[in-house]
């Protein structure tokens, strides 16, 4: 399960809106000191908040700190469906047509049509299986535990120091 800490900003029936801090993988990278991406992430304005609609069986109120999670398998399935399926459809269709020795402009046209068709199929399947990547509230954090506001206030204070 991939877990992330956040703060409840809205409560609806059966689900909550959770605000999380978007984090890059720069902290765990050994080349971060010589990397331009690390510097741009470090001094980026505070537009790094994400809002997630999470299913919750726990009674929560606005301001509660929670841990939300998504199963790794669901994330892999969704990634395959979104990114790889349209490309595989396009490449297999172009390969099959190239065996028939058709003109290059026909291959390019068919490639575009198949890629758009793949994305359309992904959209239809995604609407039908919306719970494939369902984010769930795993647990409520005690108010004394390292929290969201400490992380964001620490980040904001470091942004002003150049």
DRENDO-768463 format. One record per residue: residue in three letters; x, y, z of N, C-alpha, C, O in turn. Coordinates in nm, 3 decimals. Example, Ala and Ser with C-alpha at 12.3 -4.5 7.8 and 13.67 -1.06 7.14 Angstrom:
BEGIN
  aa    n_xx    n_yy    n_zz   ca_xx   ca_yy   ca_zz    c_xx    c_yy    c_zz    o_xx    o_yy    o_zz
 ALA   1.319  -0.569   0.780   1.230  -0.450   0.780   1.320  -0.330   0.780   1.424  -0.332   0.846
 SER   1.285  -0.225   0.708   1.367  -0.106   0.714   1.290   0.003   0.787   1.341   0.114   0.804
END
This chain:
BEGIN
  aa    n_xx    n_yy    n_zz   ca_xx   ca_yy   ca_zz    c_xx    c_yy    c_zz    o_xx    o_yy    o_zz
 UNK   0.085  -0.117   0.000   0.000   0.000   0.000   0.090   0.124   0.000   0.182   0.135   0.081
 UNK   0.062   0.214  -0.090   0.133   0.342  -0.094   0.057   0.439  -0.004  -0.062   0.463  -0.024
 UNK   0.127   0.493   0.095   0.061   0.577   0.195   0.113   0.720   0.187   0.227   0.746   0.150
 UNK   0.026   0.813   0.223   0.060   0.954   0.226  -0.016   1.019   0.342  -0.130   0.985   0.371
 UNK   0.050   1.113   0.405  -0.012   1.184   0.517  -0.079   1.310   0.464  -0.029   1.374   0.372
 UNK  -0.193   1.344   0.523  -0.265   1.463   0.480  -0.355   1.516   0.588  -0.361   1.464   0.699
 UNK  -0.427   1.623   0.553  -0.518   1.689   0.645  -0.654   1.699   0.580  -0.665   1.735   0.463
 UNK  -0.758   1.666   0.654  -0.896   1.670   0.603  -0.937   1.816   0.586  -0.930   1.895   0.681
 UNK  -0.981   1.852   0.464  -1.026   1.988   0.438  -1.174   1.995   0.404  -1.232   2.103   0.396
 UNK  -1.235   1.879   0.384  -1.378   1.875   0.356  -1.434   1.737   0.386  -1.367   1.636   0.367
 UNK  -1.559   1.735   0.434  -1.622   1.608   0.470  -1.752   1.595   0.392  -1.836   1.685   0.394
 UNK  -1.768   1.482   0.324  -1.892   1.449   0.254  -1.938   1.313   0.304  -1.868   1.248   0.381
 UNK  -2.055   1.271   0.261  -2.107   1.142   0.306  -2.026   1.029   0.244  -2.025   1.011   0.122
 UNK  -1.956   0.951   0.329  -1.880   0.836   0.284  -1.739   0.867   0.235  -1.661   0.775   0.210
 UNK  -1.706   0.994   0.221  -1.571   1.028   0.175  -1.529   1.164   0.231  -1.611   1.241   0.282
 UNK  -1.400   1.191   0.220  -1.345   1.317   0.268  -1.249   1.372   0.162  -1.196   1.296   0.080
 UNK  -1.228   1.502   0.164  -1.127   1.566   0.081  -1.004   1.587   0.168  -1.011   1.648   0.275
 UNK  -0.891   1.535   0.120  -0.767   1.540   0.196  -0.665   1.623   0.120  -0.644   1.605   0.000
 UNK  -0.602   1.715   0.192  -0.497   1.799   0.135  -0.362   1.737   0.171  -0.333   1.713   0.289
 UNK  -0.280   1.710   0.070  -0.148   1.651   0.093  -0.042   1.740   0.030  -0.072   1.821  -0.058
 UNK   0.080   1.724   0.075   0.192   1.797   0.016   0.254   1.707  -0.090   0.296   1.595  -0.061
 UNK   0.260   1.758  -0.213   0.324   1.685  -0.321   0.474   1.681  -0.296   0.536   1.784  -0.274
 UNK   0.532   1.562  -0.299   0.673   1.548  -0.271   0.744   1.490  -0.393   0.691   1.403  -0.462
 UNK   0.865   1.541  -0.417   0.944   1.484  -0.525   1.036   1.378  -0.468   1.048   1.364  -0.346
 UNK   1.100   1.306  -0.554   1.193   1.202  -0.509   1.334   1.256  -0.491   1.429   1.179  -0.476
 UNK   1.351   1.388  -0.492   1.483   1.449  -0.480   1.550   1.416  -0.346   1.673   1.404  -0.340
 UNK   1.473   1.401  -0.241   1.531   1.378  -0.109   1.608   1.247  -0.103   1.705   1.236  -0.027
 UNK   1.567   1.148  -0.180   1.634   1.019  -0.175   1.736   0.999  -0.286   1.795   0.892  -0.297
 UNK   1.757   1.101  -0.369   1.847   1.088  -0.483   1.989   1.127  -0.444   2.010   1.229  -0.378
 UNK   2.087   1.047  -0.484   2.226   1.075  -0.449   2.285   1.186  -0.534   2.387   1.243  -0.495
 UNK   2.226   1.219  -0.647   2.279   1.323  -0.736   2.208   1.457  -0.718   2.222   1.544  -0.804
 UNK   2.134   1.474  -0.612   2.052   1.594  -0.597   2.134   1.723  -0.583   2.085   1.829  -0.620
 UNK   2.257   1.715  -0.531   2.336   1.837  -0.513   2.379   1.899  -0.646   2.400   2.020  -0.652
 UNK   2.394   1.820  -0.749   2.435   1.872  -0.878   2.323   1.875  -0.979   2.348   1.882  -1.100
 UNK   2.202   1.871  -0.933   2.088   1.859  -1.024   2.005   1.987  -1.026   1.974   2.043  -0.921
 UNK   1.970   2.032  -1.144   1.886   2.151  -1.158   1.743   2.128  -1.113   1.678   2.220  -1.065
 UNK   1.695   2.006  -1.129   1.558   1.975  -1.085   1.544   1.991  -0.935   1.441   2.040  -0.887
 UNK   1.646   1.951  -0.860   1.643   1.966  -0.715   1.633   2.113  -0.676   1.557   2.148  -0.585
 UNK   1.708   2.198  -0.743   1.702   2.341  -0.711   1.567   2.402  -0.745   1.514   2.484  -0.670
 UNK   1.510   2.361  -0.858   1.379   2.416  -0.894   1.270   2.369  -0.799   1.177   2.444  -0.770
 UNK   1.280   2.246  -0.750   1.184   2.196  -0.652   1.201   2.266  -0.518   1.103   2.292  -0.448
 UNK   1.325   2.296  -0.482   1.355   2.356  -0.352   1.297   2.496  -0.340   1.247   2.533  -0.234
 UNK   1.303   2.574  -0.447   1.260   2.714  -0.442   1.128   2.739  -0.514   1.095   2.852  -0.548
 UNK   1.055   2.634  -0.537   0.925   2.647  -0.603   0.825   2.708  -0.505   0.826   2.676  -0.387
 UNK   0.737   2.796  -0.555   0.634   2.851  -0.465   0.543   2.741  -0.413   0.548   2.627  -0.459
 UNK   0.462   2.775  -0.317   0.380   2.676  -0.246   0.259   2.633  -0.329   0.146   2.639  -0.281
 UNK   0.284   2.589  -0.452   0.177   2.537  -0.536   0.184   2.385  -0.538   0.141   2.322  -0.634
 UNK   0.239   2.328  -0.433   0.262   2.184  -0.433   0.161   2.109  -0.345   0.192   2.003  -0.292
 UNK   0.042   2.164  -0.331  -0.061   2.096  -0.254  -0.152   2.019  -0.349  -0.188   2.068  -0.456
 UNK  -0.189   1.899  -0.309  -0.282   1.817  -0.386  -0.407   1.793  -0.302  -0.401   1.786  -0.180
 UNK  -0.518   1.781  -0.369  -0.645   1.753  -0.301  -0.698   1.620  -0.354  -0.715   1.603  -0.474
 UNK  -0.723   1.528  -0.262  -0.762   1.391  -0.296  -0.896   1.360  -0.234  -0.920   1.389  -0.116
 UNK  -0.985   1.301  -0.312  -1.113   1.254  -0.260  -1.092   1.109  -0.215  -1.067   1.021  -0.298
 UNK  -1.101   1.085  -0.085  -1.072   0.953  -0.029  -1.195   0.896   0.040  -1.268   0.966   0.109
 UNK  -1.216   0.767   0.019  -1.325   0.695   0.085  -1.287   0.675   0.232  -1.174   0.640   0.263
 UNK  -1.384   0.698   0.321  -1.354   0.687   0.463  -1.464   0.616   0.538  -1.581   0.654   0.531
 UNK  -1.426   0.512   0.610  -1.519   0.443   0.700  -1.509   0.501   0.840  -1.590   0.469   0.927
 UNK  -1.411   0.588   0.862  -1.387   0.650   0.992  -1.461   0.784   0.995  -1.466   0.855   0.895
 UNK  -1.518   0.818   1.109  -1.583   0.947   1.124  -1.474   1.052   1.146  -1.398   1.045   1.243
 UNK  -1.467   1.147   1.055  -1.363   1.250   1.060  -1.427   1.388   1.054  -1.541   1.404   1.012
 UNK  -1.349   1.486   1.098  -1.395   1.624   1.088  -1.286   1.707   1.021  -1.171   1.664   1.010
 UNK  -1.323   1.824   0.977  -1.230   1.913   0.910  -1.112   1.944   1.003  -1.131   1.977   1.120
 UNK  -0.990   1.932   0.949  -0.870   1.959   1.027  -0.802   1.835   1.082  -0.688   1.843   1.129
 UNK  -0.869   1.719   1.078  -0.806   1.595   1.127  -0.690   1.556   1.037  -0.694   1.575   0.915
 UNK  -0.587   1.501   1.098  -0.473   1.450   1.023  -0.495   1.300   1.001  -0.530   1.227   1.093
 UNK  -0.472   1.258   0.875  -0.500   1.119   0.839  -0.388   1.063   0.752  -0.307   1.137   0.697
 UNK  -0.387   0.931   0.741  -0.303   0.860   0.645  -0.396   0.802   0.540  -0.488   0.727   0.572
 UNK  -0.372   0.838   0.413  -0.449   0.783   0.302  -0.360   0.685   0.226  -0.238   0.698   0.228
 UNK  -0.421   0.589   0.160  -0.343   0.489   0.089  -0.412   0.438  -0.035  -0.534   0.446  -0.049
 UNK  -0.330   0.386  -0.125  -0.378   0.323  -0.248  -0.296   0.197  -0.269  -0.174   0.201  -0.255
 UNK  -0.360   0.085  -0.303  -0.285  -0.039  -0.326  -0.192  -0.026  -0.448  -0.229   0.033  -0.549
 UNK  -0.071  -0.083  -0.437   0.026  -0.074  -0.546  -0.027  -0.139  -0.673  -0.005  -0.088  -0.783
 UNK  -0.097  -0.249  -0.659  -0.151  -0.319  -0.776  -0.248  -0.233  -0.854  -0.249  -0.234  -0.977
 UNK  -0.330  -0.159  -0.784  -0.426  -0.070  -0.850  -0.354   0.040  -0.926  -0.394   0.076  -1.037
 UNK  -0.250   0.093  -0.866  -0.174   0.199  -0.931  -0.105   0.147  -1.057  -0.101   0.216  -1.158
 UNK  -0.050   0.026  -1.050   0.015  -0.033  -1.168  -0.085  -0.060  -1.280  -0.056  -0.035  -1.397
 UNK  -0.203  -0.112  -1.244  -0.306  -0.138  -1.345  -0.350  -0.008  -1.413  -0.364  -0.003  -1.535
 UNK  -0.373   0.095  -1.333  -0.415   0.223  -1.389  -0.306   0.284  -1.477  -0.337   0.341  -1.582
 UNK  -0.181   0.272  -1.436  -0.070   0.324  -1.516  -0.060   0.251  -1.649  -0.041   0.314  -1.753
 UNK  -0.073   0.119  -1.646  -0.070   0.042  -1.770  -0.184   0.084  -1.861  -0.163   0.108  -1.980
 UNK  -0.302   0.094  -1.806  -0.419   0.128  -1.886  -0.405   0.267  -1.947  -0.438   0.287  -2.064
 UNK  -0.357   0.361  -1.871  -0.351   0.499  -1.917  -0.238   0.524  -2.015  -0.257   0.595  -2.114
 UNK  -0.121   0.468  -1.990  -0.004   0.502  -2.070   0.032   0.396  -2.174   0.058   0.429  -2.290
 UNK   0.034   0.271  -2.134   0.088   0.168  -2.220  -0.014   0.114  -2.322   0.023   0.087  -2.436
 UNK  -0.138   0.099  -2.283  -0.238   0.042  -2.373  -0.253   0.119  -2.503  -0.250   0.057  -2.610
 UNK  -0.271   0.253  -2.502  -0.284   0.324  -2.630  -0.160   0.310  -2.719  -0.172   0.299  -2.841
 UNK  -0.041   0.310  -2.658   0.081   0.296  -2.738   0.093   0.156  -2.798   0.132   0.141  -2.914
 UNK   0.059   0.054  -2.721   0.063  -0.083  -2.773  -0.038  -0.102  -2.886  -0.009  -0.170  -2.985
 UNK  -0.155  -0.044  -2.871  -0.257  -0.053  -2.976  -0.206   0.013  -3.104  -0.219  -0.043  -3.212
 UNK  -0.148   0.131  -3.091  -0.097   0.203  -3.207   0.017   0.125  -3.274   0.018   0.107  -3.396
 UNK   0.113   0.080  -3.194   0.229   0.012  -3.251   0.193  -0.121  -3.316   0.246  -0.155  -3.422
 UNK   0.102  -0.197  -3.254   0.064  -0.325  -3.314  -0.015  -0.303  -3.443   0.002  -0.378  -3.539
 UNK  -0.101  -0.203  -3.446  -0.176  -0.174  -3.568  -0.086  -0.128  -3.681  -0.105  -0.170  -3.795
 UNK   0.011  -0.043  -3.652   0.104   0.003  -3.754   0.191  -0.112  -3.803   0.219  -0.122  -3.923
 UNK   0.232  -0.199  -3.713   0.314  -0.313  -3.753   0.236  -0.405  -3.847   0.289  -0.448  -3.950
 UNK   0.111  -0.433  -3.812   0.030  -0.519  -3.898   0.007  -0.457  -4.035   0.013  -0.527  -4.136
 UNK  -0.017  -0.327  -4.039  -0.038  -0.261  -4.168   0.092  -0.253  -4.248   0.089  -0.256  -4.371
 UNK   0.205  -0.242  -4.181   0.331  -0.236  -4.254   0.361  -0.368  -4.324   0.434  -0.371  -4.424
 UNK   0.305  -0.478  -4.274   0.321  -0.606  -4.342   0.249  -0.608  -4.475   0.286  -0.684  -4.565
 UNK   0.145  -0.524  -4.489   0.069  -0.515  -4.614   0.134  -0.420  -4.714   0.084  -0.404  -4.825
 UNK   0.244  -0.357  -4.676   0.319  -0.265  -4.759   0.229  -0.154  -4.812   0.206  -0.143  -4.933
 UNK   0.178  -0.074  -4.721   0.098   0.042  -4.759   0.186   0.167  -4.754   0.298   0.162  -4.703
 UNK   0.136   0.276  -4.805   0.212   0.401  -4.810   0.237   0.455  -4.669   0.161   0.428  -4.576
 UNK   0.344   0.531  -4.658   0.382   0.585  -4.527   0.276   0.680  -4.471   0.253   0.682  -4.350
 UNK   0.212   0.759  -4.558   0.112   0.852  -4.509  -0.008   0.778  -4.452  -0.074   0.826  -4.360
 UNK  -0.037   0.660  -4.506  -0.146   0.578  -4.454  -0.107   0.525  -4.316  -0.189   0.524  -4.224
 UNK   0.017   0.481  -4.302   0.063   0.434  -4.172   0.056   0.544  -4.067   0.014   0.520  -3.953
 UNK   0.097   0.665  -4.105   0.092   0.777  -4.010  -0.051   0.810  -3.973  -0.081   0.835  -3.856
 UNK  -0.140   0.809  -4.069  -0.282   0.837  -4.043  -0.343   0.731  -3.952  -0.414   0.763  -3.856
 UNK  -0.315   0.606  -3.982  -0.368   0.495  -3.901  -0.309   0.500  -3.760  -0.379   0.472  -3.663
 UNK  -0.180   0.535  -3.748  -0.117   0.546  -3.616  -0.190   0.650  -3.531  -0.218   0.625  -3.414
 UNK  -0.220   0.765  -3.589  -0.292   0.869  -3.515  -0.431   0.824  -3.476  -0.476   0.848  -3.364
 UNK  -0.500   0.759  -3.568  -0.636   0.711  -3.540  -0.635   0.606  -3.429  -0.718   0.610  -3.338
 UNK  -0.539   0.513  -3.437  -0.532   0.408  -3.334  -0.493   0.464  -3.198  -0.543   0.418  -3.095
 UNK  -0.404   0.563  -3.196  -0.366   0.624  -3.068  -0.486   0.696  -3.005  -0.511   0.681  -2.886
 UNK  -0.559   0.773  -3.084  -0.679   0.840  -3.033  -0.785   0.739  -2.990  -0.855   0.760  -2.890
 UNK  -0.798   0.630  -3.065  -0.893   0.524  -3.027  -0.853   0.461  -2.894  -0.938   0.431  -2.811
 UNK  -0.722   0.440  -2.876  -0.674   0.384  -2.749  -0.706   0.473  -2.632  -0.750   0.425  -2.528
 UNK  -0.683   0.604  -2.648  -0.716   0.697  -2.540  -0.866   0.703  -2.515  -0.909   0.716  -2.400
 UNK  -0.946   0.693  -2.621  -1.092   0.691  -2.604  -1.137   0.567  -2.527  -1.222   0.575  -2.439
 UNK  -1.079   0.452  -2.562  -1.112   0.329  -2.489  -1.072   0.340  -2.342  -1.145   0.294  -2.254
 UNK  -0.958   0.399  -2.316  -0.913   0.417  -2.178  -1.013   0.503  -2.102  -1.044   0.476  -1.986
 UNK  -1.063   0.606  -2.166  -1.160   0.694  -2.100  -1.289   0.620  -2.067  -1.344   0.637  -1.958
 UNK  -1.336   0.539  -2.161  -1.460   0.462  -2.137  -1.439   0.360  -2.026  -1.521   0.350  -1.935
 UNK  -1.329   0.286  -2.033  -1.301   0.185  -1.930  -1.277   0.252  -1.795  -1.318   0.199  -1.692
 UNK  -1.211   0.366  -1.795  -1.185   0.439  -1.670  -1.312   0.484  -1.602  -1.320   0.482  -1.479
 UNK  -1.411   0.525  -1.678  -1.538   0.567  -1.618  -1.613   0.448  -1.558  -1.679   0.461  -1.455
 UNK  -1.601   0.332  -1.623  -1.670   0.212  -1.573  -1.603   0.156  -1.448  -1.670   0.104  -1.359
 UNK  -1.472   0.167  -1.441  -1.400   0.110  -1.327  -1.335   0.222  -1.245  -1.213   0.222  -1.224
 UNK  -1.415   0.315  -1.201  -1.365   0.430  -1.126  -1.305   0.389  -0.992  -1.222   0.462  -0.936
 UNK  -1.345   0.275  -0.940  -1.292   0.233  -0.810  -1.160   0.156  -0.825  -1.110   0.103  -0.726
 UNK  -1.103   0.150  -0.947  -0.976   0.081  -0.966  -0.866   0.145  -0.882  -0.783   0.075  -0.824
 UNK  -0.866   0.275  -0.876  -0.764   0.348  -0.800  -0.827   0.422  -0.683  -0.802   0.541  -0.663
 UNK  -0.909   0.354  -0.609  -0.977   0.419  -0.499  -0.880   0.447  -0.385  -0.814   0.356  -0.334
 UNK  -0.874   0.572  -0.346  -0.791   0.613  -0.233  -0.876   0.599  -0.108  -0.991   0.643  -0.105
 UNK  -0.818   0.538  -0.004  -0.891   0.514   0.120  -0.819   0.576   0.237  -0.696   0.583   0.239
 UNK  -0.896   0.621   0.335  -0.836   0.667   0.460  -0.802   0.543   0.541  -0.889   0.461   0.571
 UNK  -0.674   0.528   0.575  -0.629   0.410   0.648  -0.647   0.430   0.798  -0.700   0.343   0.867
 UNK  -0.602   0.545   0.846  -0.618   0.572   0.990  -0.610   0.721   1.016  -0.558   0.799   0.935
 UNK  -0.663   0.757   1.131  -0.655   0.895   1.179  -0.532   0.908   1.267  -0.505   0.822   1.351
 UNK  -0.456   1.015   1.248  -0.336   1.036   1.328  -0.370   1.113   1.454  -0.457   1.200   1.452
 UNK  -0.301   1.084   1.563  -0.319   1.166   1.683  -0.265   1.306   1.655  -0.176   1.324   1.572
 UNK  -0.318   1.404   1.724  -0.279   1.543   1.698  -0.135   1.571   1.738  -0.077   1.669   1.690
 UNK  -0.074   1.487   1.824   0.063   1.510   1.869   0.166   1.459   1.769   0.281   1.501   1.772
 UNK   0.124   1.367   1.678   0.219   1.308   1.583   0.262   1.413   1.481   0.187   1.506   1.453
 UNK   0.383   1.396   1.424   0.436   1.487   1.324   0.329   1.508   1.218   0.281   1.412   1.158
 UNK   0.292   1.632   1.195   0.175   1.654   1.113   0.199   1.733   0.989   0.310   1.775   0.957
 UNK   0.090   1.752   0.919   0.089   1.820   0.791   0.128   1.967   0.805   0.207   2.017   0.725
 UNK   0.074   2.035   0.905   0.102   2.178   0.917   0.247   2.204   0.951   0.303   2.306   0.909
 UNK   0.310   2.115   1.026   0.451   2.133   1.056   0.535   2.117   0.930   0.632   2.190   0.909
 UNK   0.496   2.020   0.845   0.569   1.999   0.720   0.556   2.120   0.629   0.655   2.168   0.575
 UNK   0.434   2.169   0.611   0.414   2.280   0.518   0.471   2.410   0.572   0.521   2.491   0.495
 UNK   0.465   2.434   0.705   0.521   2.557   0.759   0.673   2.553   0.754   0.737   2.657   0.733
 UNK   0.733   2.434   0.773   0.877   2.422   0.762   0.921   2.447   0.618   1.023   2.512   0.594
 UNK   0.845   2.396   0.523   0.876   2.416   0.382   0.863   2.563   0.345   0.947   2.617   0.274
 UNK   0.756   2.629   0.394   0.736   2.770   0.363   0.847   2.856   0.421   0.889   2.953   0.356
 UNK   0.896   2.825   0.540   1.001   2.905   0.600   1.132   2.888   0.524   1.212   2.982   0.517
 UNK   1.156   2.769   0.466   1.278   2.748   0.389   1.271   2.813   0.253   1.375   2.838   0.192
 UNK   1.151   2.841   0.202   1.138   2.904   0.071   1.187   3.048   0.073   1.238   3.097  -0.027
 UNK   1.171   3.115   0.183   1.209   3.255   0.191   1.358   3.276   0.208   1.405   3.390   0.201
 UNK   1.434   3.172   0.231   1.578   3.186   0.253   1.654   3.146   0.128   1.664   3.028   0.096
 UNK   1.706   3.244   0.056   1.784   3.215  -0.065   1.930   3.224  -0.036   2.012   3.203  -0.125
END
